[in-house]
Amino acid sequence: MTIVARMQRLLFVVVLILSAALMGCQQKDQKPPLKIDAAGSHMDKKEAAVVVPDSVKKRWKAVKIAVIDKANIKETVYTIPVGSSVSIPESSLNIEVEAFLPAFIMEGSVMTTSSNELKNPGAKVKITEKGNFIFNGWLFARFPTNTSIHPNYGFTLVDAVPAK
C-alpha cells in the first residue's frame, strides 16, 4: 500500500471516529421526551364553577333547544325549563338544562354572565341516551349547530324564555 493510500485510509478512520464522537455528544445533550399520561391528563381537571346571579335566575325561566334529526332532516324545538329535563320522543335521548347564562363569560375557572342581556347566550346541558351520558357541556346560541355530539341528532340553543 502506498503512503498516499495509507494517509487516505487513516484520514477516513479519523473522520469516522470524529463523526461518531460528535453524534454521541449530541445525543447526550438531548433531553428525554416528556411522558404524558393521555388517559389521565383530562380526568384530573376540576370542573369550572358555574355562577348564576339571582337576577338572572329571576329573569329567565327556560331555554329553547332545537333537536335536528339528521336522518329525516327534521328540526323540532323544545322549551325546557332551567333545572328540568325533557325526553325526546321516538328516541332514547334526554336533555337536562342545568343553567342558563345570557351573556356567558369565563373568568378564570368561573363561568358566569357579564349582564342580563342576550349578548352571548349559553345553556349548560347534560344529554343522555338510554341513561348514558353523551354530552355534558355548553350549547351557545351564537354558534352553529353542534352535530358532533350524536351521530343521528344535532343540538342548538335557539332562544331563552323570560319569566313573566
Backbone bond lengths (Angstrom), bond angles and torsions (degrees), N, CA, C in turn:
res aa  C-N    CA-C-N  psi(-1)  N-CA   C-N-CA  omega(-1)  CA-C   N-CA-C  phi
1 M - - - 1.434 - - 1.529 107.29 -
2 T 1.304 116.42 136.98 1.459 121.04 -178.68 1.514 110.52 -78.56
3 I 1.305 115.05 164.60 1.468 120.35 179.71 1.520 110.39 -62.78
4 V 1.296 118.29 -39.02 1.478 122.31 -179.90 1.528 109.57 -64.38
5 A 1.299 116.82 -42.12 1.464 120.25 179.77 1.521 110.48 -65.50
6 R 1.371 116.41 -40.53 1.459 119.97 178.20 1.531 110.57 -64.77
7 M 1.314 116.32 -42.27 1.464 120.44 179.10 1.537 110.71 -62.50
8 Q 1.330 116.53 -41.99 1.476 119.93 179.06 1.526 110.47 -64.42
9 R 1.324 115.26 -40.74 1.473 119.46 179.74 1.530 110.32 -66.00
10 L 1.326 116.64 -43.34 1.459 121.57 178.75 1.533 110.47 -63.52
11 L 1.316 116.55 -43.23 1.470 120.99 177.49 1.531 110.86 -61.44
12 F 1.324 115.65 -41.51 1.463 119.93 178.29 1.529 111.01 -61.76
13 V 1.330 118.35 -43.98 1.457 123.05 179.42 1.528 110.55 -64.33
14 V 1.328 117.24 -42.07 1.466 121.23 179.00 1.531 110.31 -63.30
15 V 1.304 117.78 -45.06 1.476 121.91 178.48 1.525 110.08 -62.08
16 L 1.303 116.60 -40.29 1.460 120.98 178.97 1.527 110.72 -64.12
17 I 1.304 118.20 -43.95 1.468 122.31 179.84 1.527 110.39 -66.18
18 L 1.332 117.50 -44.22 1.475 120.95 177.92 1.532 111.58 -61.84
19 S 1.313 116.79 -41.01 1.476 120.44 178.15 1.516 110.75 -61.89
20 A 1.314 117.06 -44.15 1.467 121.20 179.53 1.524 110.18 -64.75
21 A 1.338 117.33 -39.60 1.465 120.76 179.38 1.519 110.94 -65.26
22 L 1.332 117.07 -42.81 1.467 120.52 178.83 1.523 111.36 -64.71
23 M 1.304 117.57 -40.19 1.470 121.30 178.17 1.515 109.96 -62.06
24 G 1.314 116.99 -41.36 1.459 121.54 178.97 1.512 111.69 -64.19
25 C 1.333 117.75 -39.00 1.473 121.39 178.35 1.515 110.77 -65.66
26 Q 1.318 116.63 -41.31 1.459 119.92 179.83 1.521 110.89 -64.50
27 Q 1.298 118.19 -38.62 1.457 120.92 -179.02 1.523 111.28 -69.29
28 K 1.346 118.41 -32.27 1.458 120.77 178.75 1.520 111.18 -68.06
29 D 1.347 116.85 -34.11 1.461 121.07 -177.99 1.529 112.19 -74.89
30 Q 1.306 117.94 -21.11 1.459 120.66 -178.46 1.517 110.14 -73.11
31 K 1.329 114.30 135.23 1.468 119.58 177.74 1.524 108.29 -86.73
32 P 1.318 117.02 146.99 1.464 118.39 178.80 1.526 109.09 -66.04
33 P 1.328 117.55 148.06 1.459 120.11 -179.77 1.528 110.69 -63.11
34 L 1.327 114.44 147.29 1.459 119.51 177.92 1.521 109.40 -65.57
35 K 1.295 115.87 138.90 1.458 120.27 176.38 1.516 107.83 -94.24
36 I 1.320 115.73 120.94 1.456 121.54 -179.37 1.510 108.49 -115.15
37 D 1.310 114.85 127.38 1.457 120.53 176.62 1.518 107.41 -86.35
38 A 1.333 116.08 92.16 1.459 120.50 -175.78 1.522 111.91 -62.53
39 A 1.294 117.65 -33.38 1.470 119.94 -178.19 1.518 111.35 -69.29
40 G 1.314 117.48 -38.46 1.456 120.04 -175.74 1.508 114.69 -98.46
41 S 1.328 118.51 -7.75 1.456 120.13 -173.34 1.518 112.86 -64.83
42 H 1.307 118.46 -32.74 1.454 120.72 -179.84 1.527 112.28 -96.28
43 M 1.282 116.74 -12.19 1.456 120.67 -175.65 1.528 112.23 -78.67
44 D 1.339 117.11 -26.42 1.452 120.01 -174.87 1.528 113.24 -85.23
45 K 1.317 117.28 -9.23 1.449 119.71 -177.80 1.527 110.31 -70.14
46 K 1.325 114.36 137.34 1.451 118.97 175.32 1.523 108.11 -81.06
47 E 1.314 115.77 142.84 1.451 120.29 178.49 1.523 108.94 -70.59
48 A 1.312 115.90 137.24 1.459 120.65 179.62 1.526 109.69 -63.75
49 A 1.311 115.47 147.86 1.459 121.06 179.91 1.529 109.62 -78.81
50 V 1.311 116.01 140.62 1.458 121.90 176.18 1.525 107.37 -106.99
51 V 1.331 115.91 120.46 1.461 121.05 -179.67 1.524 108.15 -114.89
52 V 1.337 115.18 113.31 1.459 121.24 178.70 1.532 107.49 -107.90
53 P 1.342 117.60 110.61 1.465 119.40 179.65 1.533 112.04 -60.12
54 D 1.323 116.41 151.51 1.470 121.17 179.50 1.521 111.90 -57.40
55 S 1.340 117.64 -36.60 1.468 120.40 -179.98 1.531 111.56 -62.01
56 V 1.339 116.67 -33.41 1.467 121.12 177.67 1.525 109.88 -73.30
57 K 1.324 116.85 -42.05 1.471 120.58 178.74 1.526 110.92 -60.08
58 K 1.324 116.41 -36.89 1.469 120.40 -178.97 1.519 112.11 -75.55
59 R 1.328 118.08 -30.92 1.463 120.96 -174.06 1.526 113.84 -85.78
60 W 1.344 118.16 -31.84 1.465 121.10 -174.31 1.524 110.47 -118.38
61 K 1.357 116.27 124.90 1.470 119.11 -176.27 1.523 114.31 -106.21
62 A 1.328 117.18 -21.93 1.467 119.50 -175.22 1.523 109.95 -155.96
63 V 1.338 114.79 168.37 1.463 121.11 173.33 1.519 108.45 -128.07
64 K 1.321 115.01 158.40 1.459 121.43 175.40 1.521 107.34 -110.52
65 I 1.325 114.72 122.14 1.460 121.26 -179.76 1.525 108.96 -118.74
66 A 1.331 115.00 126.40 1.458 120.58 176.58 1.522 108.59 -87.68
67 V 1.321 115.06 131.76 1.464 121.75 174.93 1.526 106.08 -111.91
68 I 1.330 115.29 119.85 1.455 120.99 -177.50 1.519 108.77 -101.89
69 D 1.330 115.43 119.12 1.464 122.21 174.70 1.528 106.30 -83.57
70 K 1.317 117.08 106.45 1.470 121.81 -174.24 1.529 112.56 -66.23
71 A 1.321 117.06 -36.56 1.462 120.53 -177.07 1.524 111.70 -68.48
72 N 1.335 116.29 -42.15 1.465 120.41 -177.22 1.524 112.99 -97.94
73 I 1.332 116.88 2.08 1.458 123.50 -178.16 1.529 109.50 46.96
74 K 1.326 114.39 58.37 1.461 121.87 -176.61 1.528 108.66 -132.46
75 E 1.322 116.10 134.29 1.458 121.06 178.68 1.527 109.20 -115.13
76 T 1.326 115.28 131.39 1.458 121.34 176.43 1.516 107.68 -125.68
77 V 1.347 116.47 131.77 1.459 121.46 -179.54 1.526 108.64 -100.86
78 Y 1.334 115.25 127.86 1.461 122.04 179.64 1.526 108.95 -112.51
79 T 1.334 115.75 133.35 1.457 121.22 173.75 1.520 106.85 -94.51
80 I 1.342 115.26 118.36 1.467 120.59 -174.98 1.524 108.71 -122.71
81 P 1.338 117.50 118.22 1.464 119.86 177.24 1.534 111.13 -60.94
82 V 1.339 116.25 142.05 1.460 120.90 177.28 1.523 107.65 -62.78
83 G 1.326 116.41 129.93 1.459 122.20 -177.21 1.520 112.75 92.29
84 S 1.328 117.09 2.35 1.472 121.48 -179.17 1.522 110.11 -123.56
85 S 1.333 114.49 179.02 1.463 119.70 178.84 1.516 109.68 -139.32
86 V 1.323 114.50 166.23 1.457 121.34 177.38 1.528 108.06 -140.33
87 S 1.336 114.76 141.43 1.463 120.64 174.20 1.516 107.82 -93.01
88 I 1.312 116.13 135.46 1.460 121.02 -178.58 1.530 108.11 -86.37
89 P 1.348 117.03 118.29 1.470 120.46 -179.10 1.535 111.85 -58.07
90 E 1.314 115.68 150.63 1.463 124.34 178.57 1.530 112.52 61.30
91 S 1.319 116.00 23.18 1.470 121.05 174.89 1.525 106.74 -149.53
92 S 1.293 116.16 176.72 1.464 119.73 176.04 1.524 109.87 -110.26
93 L 1.343 115.31 26.97 1.460 121.98 -178.78 1.523 111.80 -91.10
94 N 1.326 114.68 146.67 1.460 122.26 175.23 1.529 107.16 -136.55
95 I 1.332 116.55 133.41 1.467 121.45 178.79 1.519 108.06 -117.41
96 E 1.332 115.60 122.91 1.459 122.27 176.33 1.524 108.29 -111.75
97 V 1.335 116.69 129.47 1.459 121.27 177.34 1.522 107.36 -99.76
98 E 1.325 115.85 113.54 1.462 120.91 -178.17 1.517 112.87 -87.39
99 A 1.339 116.99 -37.52 1.462 119.94 -176.59 1.518 109.62 -155.86
100 F 1.339 114.98 159.11 1.462 121.56 174.75 1.518 108.62 -135.63
101 L 1.333 115.27 133.15 1.462 121.86 177.26 1.532 107.98 -126.75
102 P 1.339 118.45 117.35 1.471 120.52 -175.99 1.524 114.43 -70.77
103 A 1.323 118.08 -29.01 1.466 122.01 179.72 1.530 107.54 -132.27
104 F 1.327 114.83 66.39 1.466 122.45 -174.41 1.524 111.61 -50.71
105 I 1.336 115.14 130.23 1.465 122.38 170.02 1.524 107.19 -141.70
106 M 1.323 114.36 159.18 1.457 119.48 175.57 1.516 107.32 -123.43
107 E 1.324 115.32 121.02 1.460 121.88 178.63 1.520 107.58 -114.99
108 G 1.326 115.87 99.96 1.465 119.76 -175.57 1.515 109.51 66.58
109 S 1.320 116.23 -119.65 1.465 119.75 179.62 1.529 111.37 -103.75
110 V 1.334 116.94 19.01 1.467 121.43 -179.47 1.524 109.67 -115.67
111 M 1.322 115.22 127.82 1.462 121.72 174.12 1.513 106.90 -100.50
112 T 1.330 115.47 125.87 1.458 119.90 -177.79 1.522 108.37 -150.62
113 T 1.322 117.52 -161.41 1.450 121.76 -179.26 1.520 109.78 -127.41
114 S 1.324 115.47 144.83 1.461 119.86 -179.82 1.520 111.62 -87.32
115 S 1.328 116.69 -15.59 1.470 120.67 178.05 1.526 108.97 -163.77
116 N 1.312 115.11 -176.75 1.461 120.95 178.67 1.528 110.71 -102.58
117 E 1.334 116.44 10.06 1.470 122.08 179.04 1.530 109.26 -95.11
118 L 1.332 116.41 151.85 1.468 121.83 -178.00 1.534 110.40 -78.12
119 K 1.333 116.52 73.32 1.465 122.14 -179.61 1.527 111.90 -93.32
120 N 1.310 117.46 -39.58 1.466 123.22 178.96 1.529 107.70 -148.94
121 P 1.352 116.93 67.96 1.467 120.06 -174.47 1.523 112.66 -62.43
122 G 1.339 114.32 132.93 1.455 120.29 177.75 1.514 110.51 -139.76
123 A 1.319 116.36 140.13 1.469 121.82 178.03 1.525 108.52 -121.66
124 K 1.320 116.22 127.77 1.474 122.58 175.59 1.519 106.22 -83.64
125 V 1.327 116.41 119.02 1.466 120.67 -176.06 1.522 110.87 -129.34
126 K 1.329 113.63 154.35 1.458 122.19 169.43 1.522 105.86 -120.39
127 I 1.309 115.50 125.78 1.463 120.04 178.58 1.522 107.20 -116.00
128 T 1.315 115.12 126.58 1.461 120.35 179.12 1.523 109.38 -121.13
129 E 1.325 114.12 155.66 1.459 121.15 173.77 1.518 106.96 -132.65
130 K 1.310 116.11 120.19 1.469 122.26 -176.29 1.525 110.63 53.76
131 G 1.323 116.40 36.83 1.458 121.77 177.71 1.519 115.23 82.99
132 N 1.334 118.13 -4.69 1.463 122.23 179.47 1.526 110.31 -98.92
133 F 1.323 116.89 132.91 1.452 120.47 179.04 1.520 110.66 -65.80
134 I 1.336 115.70 130.23 1.465 120.07 172.95 1.522 110.35 -115.92
135 F 1.344 117.59 -18.11 1.463 120.81 177.72 1.516 109.01 -157.25
136 N 1.324 115.16 135.55 1.454 122.30 175.57 1.519 105.63 -141.30
137 G 1.331 116.84 93.96 1.455 119.78 -175.41 1.518 111.88 -174.65
138 W 1.306 114.65 -155.42 1.463 121.60 -173.50 1.521 111.80 -109.14
139 L 1.327 115.10 139.14 1.460 122.80 168.58 1.523 106.06 -110.16
140 F 1.324 116.69 137.37 1.458 121.45 -178.18 1.518 110.57 -120.61
141 A 1.335 115.99 139.74 1.461 120.99 -179.19 1.524 112.06 -71.04
142 R 1.309 118.01 -27.98 1.461 122.10 -175.68 1.536 113.36 -89.37
143 F 1.314 117.37 3.18 1.455 121.30 179.42 1.527 109.06 -115.47
144 P 1.320 117.01 156.85 1.469 119.58 -178.16 1.526 112.47 -64.14
145 T 1.291 113.46 168.59 1.458 121.33 177.95 1.521 110.47 -53.34
146 N 1.328 115.71 135.44 1.457 120.09 177.08 1.522 107.81 -87.62
147 T 1.326 115.30 100.58 1.466 120.21 -177.53 1.515 112.79 -98.98
148 S 1.331 117.38 -4.07 1.463 119.15 -176.93 1.524 113.19 -88.24
149 I 1.315 117.70 -6.74 1.466 121.71 -178.37 1.526 111.34 -68.06
150 H 1.312 115.79 -41.61 1.470 121.15 -172.62 1.531 108.95 -141.13
151 P 1.322 118.25 141.88 1.469 119.45 -178.88 1.528 114.11 -67.35
152 N 1.341 118.19 -24.87 1.465 120.18 -175.59 1.529 114.61 -108.67
153 Y 1.339 117.20 -11.60 1.464 120.69 -175.74 1.519 111.08 -135.46
154 G 1.335 114.82 148.17 1.459 122.38 172.48 1.522 107.97 -117.17
155 F 1.321 117.27 158.17 1.462 121.93 -175.39 1.526 110.09 -136.45
156 T 1.334 116.39 136.27 1.460 121.90 177.67 1.512 110.19 -141.45
157 L 1.330 116.36 136.55 1.450 120.95 168.99 1.522 106.39 -77.36
158 V 1.327 116.81 119.37 1.450 121.73 -174.62 1.531 111.45 -96.44
159 D 1.346 116.48 -42.62 1.451 119.72 -172.50 1.526 109.45 -164.74
160 A 1.325 114.86 172.47 1.448 121.69 173.91 1.520 108.35 -121.48
161 V 1.328 115.28 147.97 1.464 120.53 -178.16 1.530 108.15 -108.46
162 P 1.348 116.07 117.20 1.468 118.19 179.80 1.524 111.56 -72.80
163 A 1.329 115.39 153.71 1.468 120.50 173.44 1.506 107.64 -73.82
164 K 1.314 115.85 152.04 1.473 119.02 -177.76 1.497 111.16 -91.28
